[in-house]
Amino acid sequence: MLILSRKTNESIVIDGRITVKIVRVEGDVVKLGVEAPADVPVHRQEVYEEIQRNNKEALTQGRPALPRLPEGKPKKHLKQPATGTPV
Amino acid sequence: MNTCETIESVETNRLEAVTVANENIVHLPLGLLGFESIKRYALLQNTNETPFRWLQVIDQPDLAFLVLPALEIFPDYEPDVPAEDVKFLGLNHPDDALVFNIVTLAAKGSATANLKGPIVINRFTLKGKQVVLANAARYSIQHPLPLSR
């Protein structure tokens, strides 16, 4: 593993297109700012691994029997995105 | 959208004989987490399986993910899609989005839905992404589905 020392507001550049900046250090919490192209997903590792594991469990082969759900719940709409304004 | 231009036949054991029009093919440019290389899915629905749908792998028709729109099941569900994902998907309005949640079938007929990382699809372009919600901390990755009987 490559280990680099950085100060607040210093960055590293990965592959010429991904920048990781040390935004703030508070005790044992480090806030990172990541700038990456849209086709490079960035995730917290534990969340990534949890979803990845769940996806693998969920993948179905063949034709499983489906559970029956109760009917008649009101439809709700997606919450307005945090940005609020159309992109 | 003209459905006659490109029509693909997809073998499936879920629907007897399915012709998947181009308009039913969902593109996930980044794949699903853990399945990054699988980018094209057919979105299939059997009326007798409502509210479930299938996201079936185009090139491996035996493989599919069972999904459902949790928004229609859980009135309190308020998925907050991060701004960068809204931009990635080209969503101009919340109504532009289809939101599906991956279902995991467990033993004894129970099932859970992933409310933390839904698949959000632009209903006009059918470009989609599995997103980690901005308010993901509020939701479970294995939220039990209410079952009748």
gemmi code that builds the backbone of each chain (N, CA, C; Angstrom):
import gemmi

chains = {
    "A": [
        ("MET", (0.847, -1.208, 0.000), (0.000, 0.000, 0.000), (0.875, 1.247, 0.000)),
        ("LEU", (0.553, 2.137, -0.868), (1.265, 3.418, -0.921), (0.755, 4.314, 0.206)),
        ("ILE", (1.665, 4.836, 0.990), (1.263, 5.724, 2.087), (1.892, 7.095, 1.873)),
        ("LEU", (1.050, 8.126, 1.842), (1.510, 9.487, 1.593), (1.088, 10.372, 2.755)),
        ("SER", (1.927, 11.329, 3.117), (1.541, 12.317, 4.129), (1.001, 13.553, 3.436)),
        ("ARG", (-0.125, 14.052, 3.920), (-0.743, 15.242, 3.345), (-1.214, 16.155, 4.469)),
        ("LYS", (-1.229, 17.441, 4.214), (-1.786, 18.393, 5.169), (-3.163, 18.819, 4.679)),
        ("THR", (-3.896, 19.502, 5.562), (-5.206, 20.023, 5.180), (-5.076, 20.879, 3.927)),
        ("ASN", (-6.024, 20.689, 3.038), (-6.091, 21.396, 1.749), (-5.082, 20.887, 0.723)),
        ("GLU", (-4.301, 19.878, 1.075), (-3.441, 19.257, 0.070), (-4.180, 18.072, -0.543)),
        ("SER", (-3.751, 17.687, -1.716), (-4.478, 16.663, -2.475), (-3.536, 15.591, -2.982)),
        ("ILE", (-4.119, 14.518, -3.453), (-3.391, 13.585, -4.305), (-4.181, 13.432, -5.603)),
        ("VAL", (-3.484, 13.115, -6.661), (-4.127, 12.916, -7.953), (-3.926, 11.466, -8.369)),
        ("ILE", (-5.016, 10.816, -8.757), (-4.961, 9.413, -9.181), (-5.284, 9.331, -10.660)),
        ("ASP", (-4.388, 8.750, -11.401), (-4.633, 8.486, -12.814), (-4.921, 9.766, -13.612)),
        ("GLY", (-4.467, 10.879, -13.099), (-4.626, 12.139, -13.823), (-6.046, 12.657, -13.905)),
        ("ARG", (-7.007, 11.975, -13.256), (-8.394, 12.402, -13.417), (-9.207, 12.344, -12.132)),
        ("ILE", (-8.613, 11.827, -11.084), (-9.317, 11.751, -9.807), (-8.485, 12.493, -8.767)),
        ("THR", (-9.122, 13.441, -8.108), (-8.424, 14.218, -7.091), (-9.054, 13.952, -5.731)),
        ("VAL", (-8.224, 13.633, -4.764), (-8.694, 13.427, -3.394), (-8.010, 14.463, -2.514)),
        ("LYS", (-8.831, 15.305, -1.900), (-8.300, 16.420, -1.121), (-8.625, 16.229, 0.361)),
        ("ILE", (-7.683, 16.538, 1.222), (-7.945, 16.525, 2.664), (-8.635, 17.848, 2.994)),
        ("VAL", (-9.906, 17.805, 3.298), (-10.667, 19.029, 3.549), (-10.523, 19.473, 4.999)),
        ("ARG", (-10.633, 18.495, 5.897), (-10.580, 18.863, 7.324), (-10.217, 17.645, 8.154)),
        ("VAL", (-9.512, 17.896, 9.243), (-9.194, 16.813, 10.175), (-9.710, 17.215, 11.545)),
        ("GLU", (-10.589, 16.384, 12.087), (-11.133, 16.647, 13.427), (-10.975, 15.392, 14.258)),
        ("GLY", (-9.985, 15.413, 15.150), (-9.758, 14.209, 15.953), (-9.421, 13.041, 15.058)),
        ("ASP", (-10.208, 11.953, 15.146), (-9.914, 10.797, 14.306), (-10.793, 10.770, 13.049)),
        ("VAL", (-11.443, 11.885, 12.755), (-12.267, 11.962, 11.547), (-11.565, 12.828, 10.499)),
        ("VAL", (-11.399, 12.280, 9.325), (-10.799, 13.017, 8.213), (-11.867, 13.239, 7.157)),
        ("LYS", (-12.108, 14.470, 6.785), (-13.069, 14.752, 5.720), (-12.316, 14.857, 4.403)),
        ("LEU", (-12.740, 14.051, 3.439), (-12.091, 14.006, 2.135), (-13.011, 14.627, 1.092)),
        ("GLY", (-12.429, 15.348, 0.165), (-13.172, 15.813, -0.995), (-12.675, 15.061, -2.210)),
        ("VAL", (-13.603, 14.394, -2.890), (-13.218, 13.581, -4.045), (-13.793, 14.208, -5.305)),
        ("GLU", (-12.931, 14.474, -6.260), (-13.410, 14.907, -7.569), (-13.061, 13.825, -8.570)),
        ("ALA", (-14.102, 13.259, -9.194), (-13.886, 12.167, -10.133), (-14.878, 12.307, -11.279)),
        ("PRO", (-14.542, 11.770, -12.454), (-15.493, 11.796, -13.571), (-16.775, 11.039, -13.206)),
        ("ALA", (-17.849, 11.350, -13.907), (-19.158, 10.772, -13.582), (-19.166, 9.255, -13.708)),
        ("ASP", (-18.269, 8.691, -14.521), (-18.285, 7.239, -14.701), (-17.400, 6.525, -13.676)),
        ("VAL", (-16.916, 7.271, -12.698), (-16.141, 6.642, -11.629), (-16.951, 6.721, -10.339)),
        ("PRO", (-17.586, 5.616, -9.958), (-18.380, 5.645, -8.732), (-17.473, 5.723, -7.506)),
        ("VAL", (-17.894, 6.509, -6.544), (-17.140, 6.651, -5.294), (-18.080, 6.273, -4.150)),
        ("HIS", (-17.658, 5.340, -3.330), (-18.518, 4.890, -2.226), (-17.704, 4.748, -0.955)),
        ("ARG", (-18.378, 4.917, 0.174), (-17.787, 4.480, 1.432), (-17.673, 2.963, 1.364)),
        ("GLN", (-16.512, 2.438, 1.782), (-16.259, 1.012, 1.558), (-17.307, 0.120, 2.207)),
        ("GLU", (-17.687, 0.418, 3.455), (-18.601, -0.502, 4.143), (-19.980, -0.501, 3.486)),
        ("VAL", (-20.411, 0.657, 2.968), (-21.701, 0.721, 2.276), (-21.619, -0.039, 0.952)),
        ("TYR", (-20.513, 0.172, 0.245), (-20.311, -0.536, -1.015), (-20.370, -2.041, -0.802)),
        ("GLU", (-19.668, -2.514, 0.220), (-19.605, -3.966, 0.442), (-20.956, -4.524, 0.886)),
        ("GLU", (-21.692, -3.734, 1.659), (-23.002, -4.187, 2.119), (-23.968, -4.345, 0.931)),
        ("ILE", (-23.975, -3.357, 0.049), (-24.882, -3.415, -1.103), (-24.441, -4.507, -2.076)),
        ("GLN", (-23.134, -4.618, -2.267), (-22.606, -5.655, -3.149), (-23.018, -7.054, -2.655)),
        ("ARG", (-22.898, -7.259, -1.356), (-23.253, -8.554, -0.761), (-24.756, -8.816, -0.940)),
        ("ASN", (-25.546, -7.765, -0.699), (-27.000, -7.916, -0.833), (-27.393, -8.204, -2.284)),
        ("ASN", (-26.750, -7.519, -3.215), (-27.046, -7.775, -4.632), (-26.761, -9.233, -4.987)),
        ("LYS", (-25.649, -9.750, -4.483), (-25.289, -11.125, -4.821), (-26.287, -12.117, -4.239)),
        ("GLU", (-26.790, -11.795, -3.036), (-27.821, -12.651, -2.442), (-29.123, -12.579, -3.233)),
        ("ALA", (-29.386, -11.404, -3.801), (-30.682, -11.171, -4.442), (-30.758, -11.756, -5.846)),
        ("LEU", (-29.616, -11.952, -6.474), (-29.622, -12.465, -7.848), (-30.356, -13.807, -7.898)),
        ("THR", (-31.345, -13.881, -8.781), (-32.125, -15.111, -8.852), (-31.846, -15.860, -10.141)),
        ("GLN", (-31.921, -17.164, -10.039), (-31.838, -18.038, -11.202), (-33.137, -18.804, -11.278)),
        ("GLY", (-33.607, -19.045, -12.476), (-34.835, -19.816, -12.605), (-36.054, -18.999, -12.237)),
        ("ARG", (-37.044, -19.647, -11.688), (-38.327, -19.001, -11.498), (-38.857, -19.229, -10.084)),
        ("PRO", (-38.394, -18.439, -9.142), (-38.841, -18.634, -7.761), (-40.296, -18.215, -7.578)),
        ("ALA", (-40.953, -18.818, -6.593), (-42.307, -18.387, -6.236), (-42.213, -17.028, -5.551)),
        ("LEU", (-43.144, -16.149, -5.883), (-43.108, -14.803, -5.316), (-44.075, -14.692, -4.146)),
        ("PRO", (-43.697, -13.918, -3.137), (-44.611, -13.721, -2.009), (-45.788, -12.851, -2.427)),
        ("ARG", (-46.879, -12.956, -1.705), (-48.034, -12.104, -1.959), (-48.012, -10.937, -0.994)),
        ("LEU", (-48.236, -9.749, -1.554), (-48.237, -8.549, -0.715), (-49.667, -8.054, -0.540)),
        ("PRO", (-49.960, -7.433, 0.603), (-51.274, -6.816, 0.770), (-51.466, -5.727, -0.278)),
        ("GLU", (-52.695, -5.473, -0.662), (-52.935, -4.475, -1.713), (-53.383, -3.145, -1.140)),
        ("GLY", (-53.321, -2.132, -2.012), (-53.963, -0.869, -1.707), (-53.223, 0.074, -0.790)),
        ("LYS", (-52.005, 0.439, -1.161), (-51.307, 1.509, -0.454), (-51.216, 2.708, -1.398)),
        ("PRO", (-51.316, 3.918, -0.846), (-51.247, 5.096, -1.711), (-49.874, 5.233, -2.352)),
        ("LYS", (-49.892, 5.698, -3.585), (-48.637, 5.910, -4.297), (-48.015, 7.220, -3.845)),
        ("LYS", (-46.724, 7.168, -3.640), (-46.035, 8.397, -3.241), (-45.006, 8.786, -4.288)),
        ("HIS", (-44.697, 10.051, -4.299), (-43.746, 10.527, -5.298), (-42.360, 10.689, -4.687)),
        ("LEU", (-41.407, 10.640, -5.570), (-40.020, 10.812, -5.166), (-39.837, 12.194, -4.557)),
        ("LYS", (-39.109, 12.215, -3.465), (-38.820, 13.493, -2.824), (-37.987, 14.364, -3.773)),
        ("GLN", (-38.262, 15.634, -3.712), (-37.488, 16.578, -4.521), (-35.999, 16.400, -4.196)),
        ("PRO", (-35.161, 16.270, -5.211), (-33.737, 16.114, -4.931), (-33.206, 17.322, -4.143)),
        ("ALA", (-32.109, 17.061, -3.425), (-31.566, 18.074, -2.523), (-31.251, 19.383, -3.245)),
        ("THR", (-30.909, 19.275, -4.518), (-30.548, 20.478, -5.258), (-31.768, 21.387, -5.442)),
        ("GLY", (-32.943, 20.788, -5.539), (-34.159, 21.582, -5.650), (-34.427, 22.079, -7.049)),
        ("THR", (-33.430, 22.482, -7.756), (-33.641, 23.048, -9.079), (-33.292, 22.026, -10.151)),
        ("PRO", (-33.982, 22.105, -11.275), (-33.664, 21.188, -12.376), (-32.219, 21.360, -12.823)),
        ("VAL", (-31.625, 20.249, -13.210), (-30.229, 20.306, -13.663), (-30.177, 20.874, -15.070)),
    ],
    "B": [
        ("MET", (-41.231, 7.258, -28.669), (-40.170, 6.339, -29.067), (-40.729, 5.297, -30.032)),
        ("ASN", (-40.044, 5.098, -31.104), (-40.496, 4.131, -32.087), (-40.063, 2.728, -31.667)),
        ("THR", (-41.057, 1.877, -31.404), (-40.717, 0.555, -30.897), (-40.361, -0.418, -32.007)),
        ("CYS", (-40.601, -0.023, -33.233), (-40.421, -0.968, -34.328), (-38.992, -1.017, -34.858)),
        ("GLU", (-38.200, -0.037, -34.504), (-36.879, 0.039, -35.123), (-35.965, -1.086, -34.678)),
        ("THR", (-35.829, -1.256, -33.382), (-34.936, -2.288, -32.888), (-35.694, -3.195, -31.944)),
        ("ILE", (-35.798, -4.425, -32.318), (-36.491, -5.382, -31.458), (-35.564, -6.549, -31.217)),
        ("GLU", (-35.416, -6.891, -29.962), (-34.551, -8.019, -29.651), (-35.380, -9.128, -29.047)),
        ("SER", (-34.998, -10.322, -29.386), (-35.618, -11.461, -28.750), (-34.791, -11.849, -27.550)),
        ("VAL", (-35.423, -12.032, -26.442), (-34.699, -12.453, -25.267), (-35.311, -13.746, -24.772)),
        ("GLU", (-34.477, -14.753, -24.655), (-34.951, -16.023, -24.126), (-35.204, -15.849, -22.646)),
        ("THR", (-36.244, -16.400, -22.187), (-36.512, -16.267, -20.764), (-37.375, -17.414, -20.306)),
        ("ASN", (-37.191, -17.770, -19.040), (-38.105, -18.747, -18.486), (-39.094, -18.055, -17.554)),
        ("ARG", (-39.085, -16.733, -17.563), (-39.991, -16.000, -16.707), (-41.295, -15.668, -17.420)),
        ("LEU", (-41.168, -15.279, -18.675), (-42.346, -15.033, -19.485), (-42.247, -16.003, -20.643)),
        ("GLU", (-43.347, -16.472, -21.091), (-43.320, -17.565, -22.062), (-42.471, -17.233, -23.284)),
        ("ALA", (-42.841, -16.226, -23.973), (-42.028, -15.796, -25.098), (-42.017, -14.283, -25.074)),
        ("VAL", (-40.887, -13.759, -24.828), (-40.822, -12.329, -24.628), (-40.096, -11.673, -25.787)),
        ("THR", (-40.709, -10.696, -26.320), (-40.006, -9.845, -27.258), (-39.751, -8.530, -26.547)),
        ("VAL", (-38.512, -8.246, -26.395), (-38.164, -7.047, -25.662), (-37.910, -5.923, -26.640)),
        ("ALA", (-38.817, -4.997, -26.635), (-38.616, -3.828, -27.482), (-37.509, -2.974, -26.886)),
        ("ASN", (-36.917, -2.188, -27.705), (-35.839, -1.329, -27.252), (-36.259, -0.481, -26.060)),
        ("GLU", (-37.530, -0.152, -26.025), (-37.974, 0.751, -24.960), (-38.053, 0.069, -23.599)),
        ("ASN", (-37.892, -1.242, -23.562), (-37.867, -1.918, -22.271), (-36.466, -2.260, -21.806)),
        ("ILE", (-35.465, -1.835, -22.540), (-34.093, -2.160, -22.168), (-33.503, -1.025, -21.355)),
        ("VAL", (-33.132, -1.376, -20.134), (-32.575, -0.402, -19.207), (-31.054, -0.490, -19.279)),
        ("HIS", (-30.439, 0.660, -19.407), (-28.979, 0.720, -19.446), (-28.451, 1.200, -18.099)),
        ("LEU", (-27.650, 0.379, -17.478), (-26.968, 0.792, -16.254), (-25.485, 0.914, -16.598)),
        ("PRO", (-25.037, 2.099, -16.987), (-23.653, 2.239, -17.465), (-22.612, 1.781, -16.444)),
        ("LEU", (-22.960, 1.858, -15.161), (-22.011, 1.446, -14.125), (-22.340, 0.060, -13.569)),
        ("GLY", (-23.358, -0.580, -14.121), (-23.782, -1.879, -13.606), (-24.388, -1.750, -12.221)),
        ("LEU", (-24.590, -2.887, -11.567), (-24.995, -2.890, -10.163), (-23.751, -3.161, -9.333)),
        ("LEU", (-23.779, -2.750, -8.080), (-22.598, -2.964, -7.240), (-22.342, -4.465, -7.117)),
        ("GLY", (-21.145, -4.868, -7.484), (-20.807, -6.289, -7.509), (-21.038, -6.930, -8.861)),
        ("PHE", (-21.776, -6.229, -9.722), (-22.042, -6.721, -11.084), (-21.764, -5.593, -12.080)),
        ("GLU", (-20.606, -5.009, -11.938), (-20.292, -3.799, -12.698), (-20.259, -4.046, -14.206)),
        ("SER", (-19.978, -5.295, -14.611), (-19.822, -5.547, -16.044), (-21.154, -5.808, -16.740)),
        ("ILE", (-22.228, -6.003, -15.968), (-23.538, -6.258, -16.576), (-24.291, -4.942, -16.658)),
        ("LYS", (-24.468, -4.452, -17.868), (-24.979, -3.095, -18.037), (-26.348, -3.014, -18.700)),
        ("ARG", (-26.809, -4.113, -19.289), (-28.081, -4.057, -20.016), (-29.070, -5.057, -19.433)),
        ("TYR", (-30.238, -4.543, -19.109), (-31.273, -5.367, -18.494), (-32.600, -5.131, -19.209)),
        ("ALA", (-33.396, -6.188, -19.269), (-34.772, -6.023, -19.737), (-35.658, -5.850, -18.510)),
        ("LEU", (-36.483, -4.814, -18.526), (-37.425, -4.585, -17.437), (-38.728, -5.273, -17.800)),
        ("LEU", (-39.040, -6.333, -17.078), (-40.189, -7.176, -17.421), (-41.224, -7.154, -16.307)),
        ("GLN", (-42.472, -7.244, -16.721), (-43.552, -7.231, -15.741), (-44.626, -8.220, -16.143)),
        ("ASN", (-44.993, -9.078, -15.225), (-46.160, -9.941, -15.393), (-47.285, -9.347, -14.570)),
        ("THR", (-48.449, -9.174, -15.182), (-49.527, -8.529, -14.428), (-49.893, -9.319, -13.176)),
        ("ASN", (-49.756, -10.638, -13.236), (-50.119, -11.416, -12.049), (-49.018, -11.438, -10.996)),
        ("GLU", (-47.933, -10.722, -11.256), (-46.849, -10.629, -10.268), (-46.721, -9.225, -9.685)),
        ("THR", (-47.664, -8.346, -10.034), (-47.624, -6.979, -9.516), (-47.559, -7.008, -7.991)),
        ("PRO", (-46.788, -6.158, -7.332), (-46.025, -5.037, -7.893), (-44.601, -5.385, -8.306)),
        ("PHE", (-44.286, -6.678, -8.343), (-42.910, -7.041, -8.668), (-42.624, -6.872, -10.164)),
        ("ARG", (-41.385, -6.579, -10.446), (-40.869, -6.592, -11.815), (-39.570, -7.383, -11.804)),
        ("TRP", (-39.147, -7.725, -12.999), (-37.847, -8.390, -13.146), (-36.898, -7.499, -13.925)),
        ("LEU", (-35.691, -7.398, -13.416), (-34.612, -6.825, -14.218), (-33.775, -8.006, -14.670)),
        ("GLN", (-33.994, -8.385, -15.917), (-33.372, -9.604, -16.420), (-32.133, -9.268, -17.236)),
        ("VAL", (-31.078, -9.995, -16.944), (-29.822, -9.766, -17.648), (-30.019, -10.129, -19.122)),
        ("ILE", (-29.731, -9.172, -20.008), (-30.006, -9.387, -21.427), (-29.225, -10.574, -21.988)),
        ("ASP", (-27.953, -10.649, -21.664), (-27.121, -11.669, -22.287), (-27.128, -12.992, -21.530)),
        ("GLN", (-27.714, -13.024, -20.350), (-27.823, -14.269, -19.583), (-29.243, -14.372, -19.047)),
        ("PRO", (-30.175, -14.798, -19.908), (-31.599, -14.711, -19.567), (-32.017, -15.522, -18.347)),
        ("ASP", (-31.158, -16.414, -17.885), (-31.531, -17.162, -16.685), (-31.300, -16.336, -15.414)),
        ("LEU", (-30.591, -15.231, -15.552), (-30.261, -14.416, -14.387), (-31.138, -13.173, -14.348)),
        ("ALA", (-31.647, -12.887, -13.172), (-32.492, -11.707, -13.043), (-32.478, -11.221, -11.606)),
        ("PHE", (-32.813, -9.953, -11.469), (-33.051, -9.395, -10.151), (-34.545, -9.104, -10.031)),
        ("LEU", (-35.101, -9.513, -8.897), (-36.489, -9.184, -8.601), (-36.501, -7.802, -7.965)),
        ("VAL", (-37.355, -6.926, -8.474), (-37.420, -5.567, -7.924), (-38.881, -5.185, -7.695)),
        ("LEU", (-39.057, -4.147, -6.911), (-40.396, -3.570, -6.780), (-40.262, -2.095, -6.438)),
        ("PRO", (-41.292, -1.300, -6.740), (-41.232, 0.115, -6.398), (-41.659, 0.310, -4.938)),
        ("ALA", (-40.666, 0.440, -4.059), (-40.978, 0.545, -2.626), (-41.812, 1.783, -2.314)),
        ("LEU", (-41.726, 2.794, -3.185), (-42.537, 4.003, -2.986), (-44.024, 3.665, -2.936)),
        ("GLU", (-44.409, 2.603, -3.641), (-45.825, 2.238, -3.671), (-46.216, 1.351, -2.488)),
        ("ILE", (-45.232, 0.849, -1.784), (-45.502, -0.079, -0.683), (-45.367, 0.622, 0.675)),
        ("PHE", (-44.357, 1.476, 0.758), (-44.055, 2.137, 2.027), (-44.301, 3.641, 1.902)),
        ("PRO", (-45.420, 4.123, 2.458), (-45.765, 5.541, 2.312), (-44.710, 6.486, 2.911)),
        ("ASP", (-43.938, 6.000, 3.872), (-42.963, 6.877, 4.524), (-41.627, 6.922, 3.784)),
        ("TYR", (-41.493, 6.134, 2.739), (-40.206, 6.059, 2.052), (-39.950, 7.343, 1.262)),
        ("GLU", (-38.861, 8.016, 1.575), (-38.527, 9.282, 0.901), (-37.089, 9.227, 0.400)),
        ("PRO", (-36.871, 8.516, -0.708), (-35.498, 8.404, -1.213), (-34.955, 9.750, -1.670)),
        ("ASP", (-33.843, 10.139, -1.093), (-33.208, 11.421, -1.419), (-31.998, 11.117, -2.316)),
        ("VAL", (-32.184, 11.332, -3.609), (-31.144, 10.981, -4.575), (-30.082, 12.088, -4.588)),
        ("PRO", (-28.815, 11.718, -4.373), (-27.754, 12.738, -4.338), (-27.699, 13.549, -5.634)),
        ("ALA", (-27.315, 14.818, -5.481), (-27.322, 15.746, -6.612), (-26.479, 15.239, -7.775)),
        ("GLU", (-25.342, 14.613, -7.470), (-24.479, 14.163, -8.574), (-25.130, 13.016, -9.347)),
        ("ASP", (-25.964, 12.221, -8.656), (-26.671, 11.148, -9.362), (-27.826, 11.704, -10.196)),
        ("VAL", (-28.490, 12.738, -9.664), (-29.542, 13.423, -10.432), (-28.955, 13.926, -11.742)),
        ("LYS", (-27.754, 14.477, -11.641), (-27.087, 15.011, -12.830), (-26.664, 13.883, -13.770)),
        ("PHE", (-26.089, 12.838, -13.197), (-25.638, 11.688, -13.993), (-26.785, 11.083, -14.798)),
        ("LEU", (-27.957, 11.031, -14.173), (-29.112, 10.400, -14.817), (-29.895, 11.378, -15.686)),
        ("GLY", (-29.534, 12.655, -15.623), (-30.227, 13.647, -16.435), (-31.662, 13.867, -16.000)),
        ("LEU", (-31.911, 13.793, -14.706), (-33.272, 13.981, -14.191), (-33.557, 15.472, -14.031)),
        ("ASN", (-34.606, 15.924, -14.711), (-34.982, 17.330, -14.596), (-36.059, 17.548, -13.546)),
        ("HIS", (-36.723, 16.478, -13.180), (-37.844, 16.587, -12.259), (-37.961, 15.247, -11.517)),
        ("PRO", (-38.389, 15.285, -10.254), (-38.522, 14.004, -9.535), (-39.410, 12.995, -10.268)),
        ("ASP", (-40.409, 13.480, -10.988), (-41.295, 12.558, -11.703), (-40.617, 11.893, -12.900)),
        ("ASP", (-39.433, 12.371, -13.281), (-38.695, 11.741, -14.372), (-38.115, 10.393, -13.948)),
        ("ALA", (-38.101, 10.154, -12.637), (-37.386, 8.984, -12.117), (-38.323, 7.816, -11.854)),
        ("LEU", (-37.874, 6.634, -12.270), (-38.466, 5.385, -11.793), (-37.545, 4.885, -10.693)),
        ("VAL", (-38.124, 4.473, -9.592), (-37.309, 3.990, -8.479), (-37.693, 2.550, -8.179)),
        ("PHE", (-36.731, 1.658, -8.330), (-36.973, 0.254, -8.024), (-36.005, -0.215, -6.945)),
        ("ASN", (-36.507, -1.107, -6.112), (-35.701, -1.615, -5.016), (-35.513, -3.111, -5.189)),
        ("ILE", (-34.285, -3.554, -5.046), (-33.976, -4.965, -5.242), (-34.541, -5.782, -4.083)),
        ("VAL", (-35.210, -6.871, -4.441), (-35.847, -7.742, -3.457), (-34.991, -8.990, -3.266)),
        ("THR", (-34.837, -9.370, -2.018), (-34.163, -10.620, -1.698), (-35.189, -11.585, -1.128)),
        ("LEU", (-35.314, -12.741, -1.774), (-36.231, -13.761, -1.280), (-35.492, -14.612, -0.254)),
        ("ALA", (-36.130, -14.793, 0.897), (-35.513, -15.593, 1.939), (-36.287, -16.890, 2.099)),
        ("ALA", (-35.764, -17.742, 2.930), (-36.463, -18.994, 3.204), (-37.803, -18.688, 3.871)),
        ("LYS", (-38.683, -19.630, 3.898), (-39.996, -19.522, 4.546), (-40.886, -18.473, 3.884)),
        ("GLY", (-40.589, -18.132, 2.634), (-41.477, -17.231, 1.911), (-41.390, -15.780, 2.303)),
        ("SER", (-40.453, -15.416, 3.155), (-40.321, -14.004, 3.491), (-39.427, -13.317, 2.467)),
        ("ALA", (-39.476, -11.997, 2.474), (-38.702, -11.254, 1.489), (-38.349, -9.896, 2.059)),
        ("THR", (-37.221, -9.361, 1.595), (-36.799, -8.031, 2.022), (-36.504, -7.186, 0.795)),
        ("ALA", (-36.561, -5.875, 0.989), (-36.224, -4.945, -0.091), (-35.096, -4.037, 0.362)),
        ("ASN", (-34.231, -3.702, -0.583), (-33.115, -2.799, -0.305), (-33.600, -1.355, -0.457)),
        ("LEU", (-33.865, -0.709, 0.657), (-34.324, 0.686, 0.606), (-33.151, 1.662, 0.632)),
        ("LYS", (-31.966, 1.175, 0.948), (-30.793, 2.038, 1.096), (-30.162, 2.374, -0.252)),
        ("GLY", (-30.167, 1.395, -1.147), (-29.496, 1.580, -2.434), (-30.400, 1.225, -3.597)),
        ("PRO", (-31.419, 2.057, -3.870), (-32.359, 1.747, -4.950), (-31.739, 1.934, -6.335)),
        ("ILE", (-32.400, 1.336, -7.309), (-32.023, 1.570, -8.703), (-32.923, 2.686, -9.219)),
        ("VAL", (-32.304, 3.788, -9.602), (-33.051, 4.942, -10.103), (-32.860, 5.007, -11.613)),
        ("ILE", (-33.978, 5.110, -12.329), (-33.946, 5.065, -13.794), (-34.640, 6.305, -14.345)),
        ("ASN", (-34.003, 6.949, -15.301), (-34.646, 8.043, -16.030), (-35.684, 7.431, -16.965)),
        ("ARG", (-36.964, 7.723, -16.720), (-38.022, 7.035, -17.471), (-38.017, 7.394, -18.956)),
        ("PHE", (-37.364, 8.479, -19.313), (-37.342, 8.885, -20.724), (-36.163, 8.273, -21.473)),
        ("THR", (-34.995, 8.227, -20.830), (-33.815, 7.688, -21.503), (-33.554, 6.228, -21.133)),
        ("LEU", (-34.176, 5.757, -20.034), (-33.964, 4.425, -19.477), (-32.506, 4.193, -19.076)),
        ("LYS", (-31.824, 5.293, -18.801), (-30.498, 5.192, -18.187), (-30.707, 5.095, -16.680)),
        ("GLY", (-29.985, 4.172, -16.062), (-30.204, 3.971, -14.637), (-28.917, 3.814, -13.867)),
        ("LYS", (-29.064, 3.863, -12.548), (-27.907, 3.692, -11.671), (-28.385, 3.214, -10.314)),
        ("GLN", (-27.612, 2.316, -9.720), (-27.896, 1.985, -8.324), (-27.232, 3.051, -7.477)),
        ("VAL", (-28.038, 3.823, -6.771), (-27.504, 4.965, -6.025), (-27.527, 4.661, -4.529)),
        ("VAL", (-26.591, 5.243, -3.825), (-26.645, 5.228, -2.364), (-27.311, 6.532, -1.966)),
        ("LEU", (-28.476, 6.453, -1.335), (-29.260, 7.648, -1.041), (-28.509, 8.588, -0.105)),
        ("ALA", (-28.788, 9.883, -0.266), (-28.208, 10.865, 0.640), (-28.709, 10.624, 2.067)),
        ("ASN", (-29.934, 10.109, 2.174), (-30.474, 9.789, 3.496), (-30.461, 8.268, 3.751)),
        ("ALA", (-29.414, 7.620, 3.226), (-29.315, 6.152, 3.329), (-29.309, 5.675, 4.778)),
        ("ALA", (-28.793, 6.497, 5.676), (-28.679, 6.070, 7.077), (-30.053, 5.764, 7.674)),
        ("ARG", (-31.106, 6.341, 7.083), (-32.464, 6.121, 7.605), (-33.030, 4.767, 7.214)),
        ("TYR", (-32.407, 4.130, 6.227), (-33.061, 2.962, 5.633), (-32.222, 1.704, 5.724)),
        ("SER", (-32.940, 0.586, 5.730), (-32.295, -0.715, 5.824), (-32.039, -1.277, 4.430)),
        ("ILE", (-30.991, -2.058, 4.340), (-30.706, -2.737, 3.085), (-31.551, -4.009, 2.968)),
        ("GLN", (-32.104, -4.442, 4.096), (-32.981, -5.621, 4.095), (-34.249, -5.295, 4.871)),
        ("HIS", (-35.062, -4.440, 4.283), (-36.306, -4.033, 4.921), (-37.374, -5.093, 4.638)),
        ("PRO", (-37.971, -5.659, 5.681), (-38.948, -6.733, 5.459), (-40.162, -6.241, 4.675)),
        ("LEU", (-40.620, -7.042, 3.745), (-41.844, -6.719, 3.004), (-43.050, -7.228, 3.780)),
        ("PRO", (-44.131, -6.452, 3.771), (-45.353, -6.941, 4.414), (-45.935, -8.058, 3.566)),
        ("LEU", (-46.266, -9.153, 4.189), (-46.804, -10.274, 3.436), (-48.240, -10.533, 3.841)),
        ("SER", (-49.062, -10.837, 2.865), (-50.420, -11.238, 3.201), (-50.420, -12.745, 3.408)),
        ("ARG", (-51.070, -13.174, 4.434), (-51.101, -14.562, 4.898), (-49.776, -15.004, 5.474)),
    ],
}
model = gemmi.Model(1)
for chain_id, residues in chains.items():
    chain = gemmi.Chain(chain_id)
    for i, (resn, *xyz) in enumerate(residues, 1):
        res = gemmi.Residue()
        res.name, res.seqid = resn, gemmi.SeqId(i, " ")
        for name, pos in zip(("N", "CA", "C"), xyz):
            atom = gemmi.Atom()
            atom.name, atom.element = name, gemmi.Element(name[0])
            atom.pos, atom.b_iso = gemmi.Position(*pos), 0.0
            res.add_atom(atom)
        chain.add_residue(res)
    model.add_chain(chain)
structure = gemmi.Structure()
structure.add_model(model)
structure.setup_entities()
